């Protein structure tokens, strides 16, 4: 048996709370809200000790982290296409 989104589920197992699309939306918007809070916290005046000049840009750390996260996802997607093998790759000819 499978759920409407195509994920396999053992027979008789109850759906998890993440299977409900509303909960996924709450998590997404919660993460977006947390990121906005972190970016806004970057504008608070506190004692910064930047090593490089560009590190003194407000919210630099949050923007750098977002850029690295996006880069990791895109890099992993590219790596997956390069390393992907057929489903029966190890079965032999």
N, CA, C and O atoms as a Tinker XYZ file with bonds, in Angstrom:
   372  protein
     1  N      0.837000   -1.175000    0.000000    73     2
     2  CA     0.000000    0.000000    0.000000    64     1     3
     3  C      0.883000    1.239000    0.000000    63     2     4     5
     4  O      1.976000    1.210000    0.565000    81     3
     5  N      0.443000    2.309000   -0.609000    73     3     6
     6  CA     1.230000    3.551000   -0.623000    64     5     7
     7  C      0.307000    4.728000   -0.362000    63     6     8     9
     8  O     -0.906000    4.637000   -0.550000    81     7
     9  N      0.891000    5.828000    0.069000    73     7    10
    10  CA     0.111000    7.036000    0.312000    64     9    11
    11  C     -0.108000    7.776000   -1.008000    63    10    12    13
    12  O      0.456000    7.373000   -2.026000    81    11
    13  N     -0.905000    8.841000   -1.025000    73    11    14
    14  CA    -1.193000    9.552000   -2.278000    64    13    15
    15  C      0.049000   10.119000   -2.963000    63    14    16    17
    16  O      0.012000   10.407000   -4.160000    81    15
    17  N      1.147000   10.283000   -2.226000    73    15    18
    18  CA     2.347000   10.861000   -2.816000    64    17    19
    19  C      3.296000    9.799000   -3.337000    63    18    20    21
    20  O      4.375000   10.135000   -3.825000    81    19
    21  N      2.927000    8.525000   -3.248000    73    19    22
    22  CA     3.725000    7.473000   -3.838000    64    21    23
    23  C      4.771000    6.860000   -2.917000    63    22    24    25
    24  O      5.535000    6.006000   -3.365000    81    23
    25  N      4.838000    7.261000   -1.639000    73    23    26
    26  CA     5.814000    6.670000   -0.729000    64    25    27
    27  C      5.310000    5.303000   -0.278000    63    26    28    29
    28  O      4.150000    5.176000    0.113000    81    27
    29  N      6.158000    4.283000   -0.325000    73    27    30
    30  CA     5.717000    2.971000    0.131000    64    29    31
    31  C      5.497000    2.957000    1.633000    63    30    32    33
    32  O      6.266000    3.552000    2.388000    81    31
    33  N      4.453000    2.281000    2.057000    73    31    34
    34  CA     4.123000    2.174000    3.476000    64    33    35
    35  C      3.722000    0.732000    3.753000    63    34    36    37
    36  O      2.893000    0.170000    3.037000    81    35
    37  N      4.307000    0.126000    4.791000    73    35    38
    38  CA     3.911000   -1.246000    5.123000    64    37    39
    39  C      2.418000   -1.337000    5.421000    63    38    40    41
    40  O      1.808000   -0.386000    5.909000    81    39
    41  N      1.860000   -2.466000    5.129000    73    39    42
    42  CA     0.427000   -2.699000    5.322000    64    41    43
    43  C      0.043000   -2.512000    6.786000    63    42    44    45
    44  O      0.679000   -3.085000    7.670000    81    43
    45  N     -0.977000   -1.724000    7.045000    73    43    46
    46  CA    -1.495000   -1.510000    8.389000    64    45    47
    47  C     -0.763000   -0.446000    9.188000    63    46    48    49
    48  O     -1.158000   -0.173000   10.321000    81    47
    49  N      0.271000    0.160000    8.660000    73    47    50
    50  CA     1.004000    1.187000    9.394000    64    49    51
    51  C      0.289000    2.524000    9.245000    63    50    52    53
    52  O     -0.103000    2.916000    8.146000    81    51
    53  N      0.128000    3.208000   10.359000    73    51    54
    54  CA    -0.558000    4.504000   10.349000    64    53    55
    55  C      0.360000    5.566000    9.732000    63    54    56    57
    56  O      1.578000    5.501000    9.894000    81    55
    57  N     -0.216000    6.532000    9.033000    73    55    58
    58  CA     0.619000    7.592000    8.453000    64    57    59
    59  C      1.258000    8.447000    9.543000    63    58    60    61
    60  O      0.673000    8.659000   10.605000    81    59
    61  N      2.462000    8.933000    9.267000    73    59    62
    62  CA     3.163000    9.815000   10.191000    64    61    63
    63  C      2.600000   11.222000   10.071000    63    62    64    65
    64  O      1.860000   11.528000    9.137000    81    63
    65  N      2.957000   12.077000   11.026000    73    63    66
    66  CA     2.449000   13.444000   10.979000    64    65    67
    67  C      3.063000   14.232000    9.843000    63    66    68    69
    68  O      2.472000   15.219000    9.405000    81    67
    69  N      4.232000   13.835000    9.344000    73    67    70
    70  CA     4.839000   14.533000    8.216000    64    69    71
    71  C      4.188000   14.167000    6.879000    63    70    72    73
    72  O      4.442000   14.816000    5.865000    81    71
    73  N      3.347000   13.125000    6.879000    73    71    74
    74  CA     2.668000   12.747000    5.646000    64    73    75
    75  C      1.553000   13.722000    5.288000    63    74    76    77
    76  O      1.103000   13.748000    4.142000    81    75
    77  N      1.109000   14.508000    6.229000    73    75    78
    78  CA     0.068000   15.497000    5.971000    64    77    79
    79  C      0.711000   16.733000    5.347000    63    78    80    81
    80  O      1.597000   17.329000    5.959000    81    79
    81  N      0.287000   17.138000    4.137000    73    79    82
    82  CA     0.902000   18.300000    3.471000    64    81    83
    83  C      0.821000   19.586000    4.290000    63    82    84    85
    84  O      1.686000   20.451000    4.150000    81    83
    85  N     -0.193000   19.734000    5.137000    73    83    86
    86  CA    -0.280000   20.945000    5.966000    64    85    87
    87  C      0.894000   21.040000    6.926000    63    86    88    89
    88  O      1.422000   22.128000    7.154000    81    87
    89  N      1.309000   19.912000    7.491000    73    87    90
    90  CA     2.433000   19.929000    8.429000    64    89    91
    91  C      3.736000   20.269000    7.724000    63    90    92    93
    92  O      4.586000   20.962000    8.283000    81    91
    93  N      3.895000   19.786000    6.506000    73    91    94
    94  CA     5.098000   20.137000    5.746000    64    93    95
    95  C      5.152000   21.636000    5.494000    63    94    96    97
    96  O      6.223000   22.240000    5.561000    81    95
    97  N      4.010000   22.237000    5.207000    73    95    98
    98  CA     3.945000   23.688000    5.010000    64    97    99
    99  C      4.302000   24.447000    6.273000    63    98   100   101
   100  O      4.996000   25.462000    6.218000    81    99
   101  N      3.827000   23.953000    7.422000    73    99   102
   102  CA     4.161000   24.602000    8.694000    64   101   103
   103  C      5.659000   24.553000    8.941000    63   102   104   105
   104  O      6.256000   25.535000    9.383000    81   103
   105  N      6.262000   23.411000    8.657000    73   103   106
   106  CA     7.707000   23.280000    8.869000    64   105   107
   107  C      8.454000   24.221000    7.924000    63   106   108   109
   108  O      9.388000   24.906000    8.343000    81   107
   109  N      8.051000   24.258000    6.661000    73   107   110
   110  CA     8.705000   25.144000    5.697000    64   109   111
   111  C      8.638000   26.589000    6.156000    63   110   112   113
   112  O      9.661000   27.274000    6.195000    81   111
   113  N      7.447000   27.062000    6.504000    73   111   114
   114  CA     7.307000   28.457000    6.902000    64   113   115
   115  C      7.953000   28.722000    8.255000    63   114   116   117
   116  O      8.373000   29.848000    8.522000    81   115
   117  N      8.040000   27.711000    9.114000    73   115   118
   118  CA     8.767000   27.856000   10.365000    64   117   119
   119  C     10.253000   28.062000   10.131000    63   118   120   121
   120  O     10.879000   28.896000   10.784000    81   119
   121  N     10.823000   27.295000    9.191000    73   119   122
   122  CA    12.240000   27.449000    8.859000    64   121   123
   123  C     12.484000   28.807000    8.207000    63   122   124   125
   124  O     13.484000   29.462000    8.502000    81   123
   125  N     11.587000   29.233000    7.330000    73   123   126
   126  CA    11.717000   30.559000    6.710000    64   125   127
   127  C     11.648000   31.649000    7.774000    63   126   128   129
   128  O     12.431000   32.599000    7.745000    81   127
   129  N     10.721000   31.515000    8.704000    73   127   130
   130  CA    10.604000   32.498000    9.787000    64   129   131
   131  C     11.843000   32.531000   10.667000    63   130   132   133
   132  O     12.290000   33.604000   11.073000    81   131
   133  N     12.400000   31.361000   10.963000    73   131   134
   134  CA    13.630000   31.301000   11.753000    64   133   135
   135  C     14.784000   31.961000   11.017000    63   134   136   137
   136  O     15.603000   32.652000   11.622000    81   135
   137  N     14.847000   31.743000    9.703000    73   135   138
   138  CA    15.906000   32.380000    8.917000    64   137   139
   139  C     15.751000   33.901000    8.926000    63   138   140   141
   140  O     16.744000   34.622000    9.021000    81   139
   141  N     14.530000   34.389000    8.830000    73   139   142
   142  CA    14.300000   35.840000    8.876000    64   141   143
   143  C     14.749000   36.398000   10.221000    63   142   144   145
   144  O     15.339000   37.477000   10.275000    81   143
   145  N     14.478000   35.677000   11.304000    73   143   146
   146  CA    14.910000   36.128000   12.626000    64   145   147
   147  C     16.437000   36.187000   12.692000    63   146   148   149
   148  O     16.996000   37.135000   13.244000    81   147
   149  N     17.112000   35.182000   12.132000    73   147   150
   150  CA    18.576000   35.171000   12.148000    64   149   151
   151  C     19.130000   36.331000   11.319000    63   150   152   153
   152  O     20.102000   36.972000   11.721000    81   151
   153  N     18.517000   36.603000   10.164000    73   151   154
   154  CA    18.972000   37.728000    9.335000    64   153   155
   155  C     18.761000   39.042000   10.067000    63   154   156   157
   156  O     19.642000   39.902000   10.063000    81   155
   157  N     17.608000   39.208000   10.692000    73   155   158
   158  CA    17.350000   40.449000   11.426000    64   157   159
   159  C     18.289000   40.586000   12.622000    63   158   160   161
   160  O     18.683000   41.699000   12.967000    81   159
   161  N     18.653000   39.475000   13.256000    73   159   162
   162  CA    19.592000   39.529000   14.371000    64   161   163
   163  C     20.975000   39.998000   13.903000    63   162   164   165
   164  O     21.746000   40.547000   14.690000    81   163
   165  N     21.282000   39.782000   12.634000    73   163   166
   166  CA    22.554000   40.248000   12.094000    64   165   167
   167  C     22.658000   41.755000   12.023000    63   166   168   169
   168  O     23.757000   42.297000   11.897000    81   167
   169  N     21.528000   42.441000   12.103000    73   167   170
   170  CA    21.524000   43.899000   12.065000    64   169   171
   171  C     21.617000   44.519000   13.465000    63   170   172   173
   172  O     21.725000   45.738000   13.593000    81   171
   173  N     21.576000   43.692000   14.510000    73   171   174
   174  CA    21.695000   44.212000   15.864000    64   173   175
   175  C     23.124000   44.679000   16.115000    63   174   176   177
   176  O     24.081000   44.071000   15.635000    81   175
   177  N     23.256000   45.765000   16.873000    73   175   178
   178  CA    24.620000   46.242000   17.164000    64   177   179
   179  C     25.271000   45.371000   18.243000    63   178   180   181
   180  O     24.773000   45.279000   19.365000    81   179
   181  N     26.356000   44.753000   17.897000    73   179   182
   182  CA    27.141000   43.993000   18.858000    64   181   183
   183  C     28.597000   44.073000   18.424000    63   182   184   185
   184  O     28.894000   44.473000   17.299000    81   183
   185  N     29.493000   43.698000   19.307000    73   183   186
   186  CA    30.922000   43.815000   19.044000    64   185   187
   187  C     31.350000   42.758000   18.043000    63   186   188   189
   188  O     31.471000   41.579000   18.373000    81   187
   189  N     31.576000   43.197000   16.822000    73   187   190
   190  CA    32.055000   42.277000   15.784000    64   189   191
   191  C     33.574000   42.389000   15.711000    63   190   192   193
   192  O     34.145000   43.465000   15.887000    81   191
   193  N     34.200000   41.273000   15.451000    73   191   194
   194  CA    35.648000   41.254000   15.283000    64   193   195
   195  C     35.963000   40.577000   13.955000    63   194   196   197
   196  O     36.485000   39.463000   13.926000    81   195
   197  N     35.640000   41.264000   12.846000    73   195   198
   198  CA    35.843000   40.628000   11.536000    64   197   199
   199  C     37.316000   40.514000   11.186000    63   198   200   201
   200  O     38.117000   41.401000   11.481000    81   199
   201  N     37.646000   39.425000   10.564000    73   199   202
   202  CA    39.008000   39.228000   10.077000    64   201   203
   203  C     39.170000   39.894000    8.714000    63   202   204   205
   204  O     40.191000   40.517000    8.425000    81   203
   205  N     38.133000   39.747000    7.882000    73   203   206
   206  CA    38.113000   40.399000    6.570000    64   205   207
   207  C     37.070000   41.503000    6.593000    63   206   208   209
   208  O     36.143000   41.459000    7.403000    81   207
   209  N     37.204000   42.491000    5.721000    73   207   210
   210  CA    36.273000   43.626000    5.711000    64   209   211
   211  C     34.848000   43.214000    5.371000    63   210   212   213
   212  O     33.900000   43.772000    5.924000    81   211
   213  N     34.678000   42.244000    4.468000    73   211   214
   214  CA    33.319000   41.867000    4.068000    64   213   215
   215  C     32.571000   41.154000    5.184000    63   214   216   217
   216  O     31.349000   41.024000    5.105000    81   215
   217  N     33.257000   40.691000    6.215000    73   215   218
   218  CA    32.581000   40.060000    7.338000    64   217   219
   219  C     31.837000   41.058000    8.211000    63   218   220   221
   220  O     31.028000   40.658000    9.047000    81   219
   221  N     32.093000   42.342000    8.034000    73   219   222
   222  CA    31.397000   43.361000    8.822000    64   221   223
   223  C     30.057000   43.751000    8.201000    63   222   224   225
   224  O     29.332000   44.567000    8.769000    81   223
   225  N     29.720000   43.183000    7.050000    73   223   226
   226  CA    28.410000   43.433000    6.427000    64   225   227
   227  C     27.330000   42.858000    7.342000    63   226   228   229
   228  O     27.443000   41.713000    7.780000    81   227
   229  N     26.274000   43.641000    7.641000    73   227   230
   230  CA    25.209000   43.110000    8.496000    64   229   231
   231  C     24.592000   41.842000    7.877000    63   230   232   233
   232  O     24.351000   41.780000    6.672000    81   231
   233  N     24.350000   40.861000    8.706000    73   231   234
   234  CA    23.735000   39.580000    8.331000    64   233   235
   235  C     24.613000   38.783000    7.361000    63   234   236   237
   236  O     24.104000   37.915000    6.651000    81   235
   237  N     25.903000   39.056000    7.320000    73   235   238
   238  CA    26.787000   38.329000    6.416000    64   237   239
   239  C     26.796000   36.838000    6.725000    63   238   240   241
   240  O     26.764000   36.011000    5.813000    81   239
   241  N     26.838000   36.493000    8.003000    73   239   242
   242  CA    26.913000   35.089000    8.376000    64   241   243
   243  C     25.679000   34.323000    7.913000    63   242   244   245
   244  O     25.795000   33.196000    7.432000    81   243
   245  N     24.511000   34.918000    8.053000    73   243   246
   246  CA    23.273000   34.252000    7.633000    64   245   247
   247  C     23.235000   34.104000    6.116000    63   246   248   249
   248  O     22.851000   33.053000    5.604000    81   247
   249  N     23.625000   35.135000    5.406000    73   247   250
   250  CA    23.623000   35.058000    3.948000    64   249   251
   251  C     24.684000   34.086000    3.442000    63   250   252   253
   252  O     24.456000   33.374000    2.464000    81   251
   253  N     25.829000   34.050000    4.093000    73   251   254
   254  CA    26.884000   33.108000    3.722000    64   253   255
   255  C     26.417000   31.669000    3.961000    63   254   256   257
   256  O     26.651000   30.789000    3.132000    81   255
   257  N     25.762000   31.440000    5.090000    73   255   258
   258  CA    25.233000   30.111000    5.390000    64   257   259
   259  C     24.183000   29.672000    4.387000    63   258   260   261
   260  O     24.173000   28.515000    3.967000    81   259
   261  N     23.291000   30.588000    3.993000    73   259   262
   262  CA    22.284000   30.256000    2.989000    64   261   263
   263  C     22.939000   29.929000    1.659000    63   262   264   265
   264  O     22.554000   28.965000    0.997000    81   263
   265  N     23.922000   30.720000    1.263000    73   263   266
   266  CA    24.623000   30.456000    0.008000    64   265   267
   267  C     25.335000   29.113000    0.022000    63   266   268   269
   268  O     25.315000   28.386000   -0.971000    81   267
   269  N     25.965000   28.780000    1.144000    73   267   270
   270  CA    26.639000   27.477000    1.254000    64   269   271
   271  C     25.641000   26.331000    1.210000    63   270   272   273
   272  O     25.911000   25.305000    0.585000    81   271
   273  N     24.510000   26.483000    1.853000    73   271   274
   274  CA    23.480000   25.438000    1.842000    64   273   275
   275  C     22.962000   25.222000    0.428000    63   274   276   277
   276  O     22.820000   24.080000   -0.009000    81   275
   277  N     22.681000   26.289000   -0.283000    73   275   278
   278  CA    22.211000   26.169000   -1.662000    64   277   279
   279  C     23.294000   25.541000   -2.532000    63   278   280   281
   280  O     22.998000   24.708000   -3.389000    81   279
   281  N     24.551000   25.938000   -2.315000    73   279   282
   282  CA    25.653000   25.351000   -3.067000    64   281   283
   283  C     25.803000   23.858000   -2.808000    63   282   284   285
   284  O     26.079000   23.092000   -3.732000    81   283
   285  N     25.624000   23.438000   -1.552000    73   283   286
   286  CA    25.699000   22.015000   -1.231000    64   285   287
   287  C     24.595000   21.223000   -1.914000    63   286   288   289
   288  O     24.841000   20.133000   -2.430000    81   287
   289  N     23.387000   21.758000   -1.920000    73   287   290
   290  CA    22.266000   21.062000   -2.559000    64   289   291
   291  C     22.498000   20.953000   -4.065000    63   290   292   293
   292  O     22.309000   19.885000   -4.648000    81   291
   293  N     22.906000   22.051000   -4.692000    73   291   294
   294  CA    23.151000   22.011000   -6.133000    64   293   295
   295  C     24.336000   21.114000   -6.471000    63   294   296   297
   296  O     24.301000   20.390000   -7.466000    81   295
   297  N     25.381000   21.156000   -5.653000    73   295   298
   298  CA    26.532000   20.289000   -5.870000    64   297   299
   299  C     26.171000   18.812000   -5.715000    63   298   300   301
   300  O     26.631000   17.974000   -6.490000    81   299
   301  N     25.353000   18.497000   -4.721000    73   299   302
   302  CA    24.922000   17.114000   -4.528000    64   301   303
   303  C     24.040000   16.649000   -5.679000    63   302   304   305
   304  O     24.109000   15.487000   -6.078000    81   303
   305  N     23.221000   17.531000   -6.212000    73   303   306
   306  CA    22.386000   17.168000   -7.366000    64   305   307
   307  C     23.259000   16.867000   -8.579000    63   306   308   309
   308  O     23.015000   15.900000   -9.301000    81   307
   309  N     24.266000   17.689000   -8.799000    73   307   310
   310  CA    25.175000   17.439000   -9.920000    64   309   311
   311  C     25.942000   16.146000   -9.704000    63   310   312   313
   312  O     26.105000   15.359000  -10.637000    81   311
   313  N     26.414000   15.918000   -8.487000    73   311   314
   314  CA    27.169000   14.714000   -8.178000    64   313   315
   315  C     26.312000   13.469000   -8.344000    63   314   316   317
   316  O     26.804000   12.428000   -8.777000    81   315
   317  N     25.040000   13.570000   -8.002000    73   315   318
   318  CA    24.123000   12.438000   -8.159000    64   317   319
   319  C     23.968000   12.059000   -9.621000    63   318   320   321
   320  O     23.959000   10.874000   -9.951000    81   319
   321  N     23.847000   13.038000  -10.497000    73   319   322
   322  CA    23.708000   12.724000  -11.920000    64   321   323
   323  C     24.990000   12.108000  -12.461000    63   322   324   325
   324  O     24.938000   11.295000  -13.384000    81   323
   325  N     26.126000   12.474000  -11.911000    73   323   326
   326  CA    27.399000   11.949000  -12.369000    64   325   327
   327  C     27.642000   10.535000  -11.838000    63   326   328   329
   328  O     28.193000    9.695000  -12.550000    81   327
   329  N     27.234000   10.263000  -10.591000    73   327   330
   330  CA    27.487000    8.968000   -9.963000    64   329   331
   331  C     26.345000    7.971000  -10.112000    63   330   332   333
   332  O     26.513000    6.797000   -9.781000    81   331
   333  N     25.197000    8.406000  -10.598000    73   331   334
   334  CA    24.012000    7.546000  -10.677000    64   333   335
   335  C     24.261000    6.342000  -11.577000    63   334   336   337
   336  O     24.844000    6.464000  -12.654000    81   335
   337  N     23.814000    5.186000  -11.120000    73   335   338
   338  CA    23.907000    3.946000  -11.888000    64   337   339
   339  C     22.500000    3.406000  -12.113000    63   338   340   341
   340  O     21.556000    3.773000  -11.414000    81   339
   341  N     22.383000    2.524000  -13.108000    73   339   342
   342  CA    21.090000    1.891000  -13.369000    64   341   343
   343  C     20.671000    1.054000  -12.168000    63   342   344   345
   344  O     21.497000    0.660000  -11.345000    81   343
   345  N     19.384000    0.795000  -12.088000    73   343   346
   346  CA    18.840000    0.044000  -10.956000    64   345   347
   347  C     19.434000   -1.364000  -10.891000    63   346   348   349
   348  O     19.645000   -1.893000   -9.799000    81   347
   349  N     19.704000   -1.972000  -12.038000    73   347   350
   350  CA    20.243000   -3.341000  -12.059000    64   349   351
   351  C     21.748000   -3.347000  -12.347000    63   350   352   353
   352  O     22.250000   -4.281000  -12.971000    81   351
   353  N     22.456000   -2.335000  -11.908000    73   351   354
   354  CA    23.885000   -2.179000  -12.184000    64   353   355
   355  C     24.697000   -3.350000  -11.631000    63   354   356   357
   356  O     25.606000   -3.838000  -12.302000    81   355
   357  N     24.385000   -3.804000  -10.427000    73   355   358
   358  CA    25.161000   -4.858000   -9.795000    64   357   359
   359  C     24.657000   -6.259000  -10.122000    63   358   360   361
   360  O     25.275000   -7.232000   -9.689000    81   359
   361  N     23.578000   -6.404000  -10.855000    73   359   362
   362  CA    23.035000   -7.718000  -11.192000    64   361   363
   363  C     23.852000   -8.404000  -12.271000    63   362   364   365
   364  O     23.759000   -9.623000  -12.420000    81   363
   365  N     24.620000   -7.691000  -13.000000    73   363   366
   366  CA    25.440000   -8.285000  -14.060000    64   365   367
   367  C     24.688000   -8.340000  -15.388000    63   366   368   369
   368  O     23.536000   -7.916000  -15.476000    81   367
   369  N     25.344000   -8.860000  -16.411000    73   367   370
   370  CA    24.729000   -8.868000  -17.742000    64   369   371
   371  C     23.639000   -9.874000  -17.910000    63   370   372
   372  O     23.050000   -9.971000  -18.986000    81   371
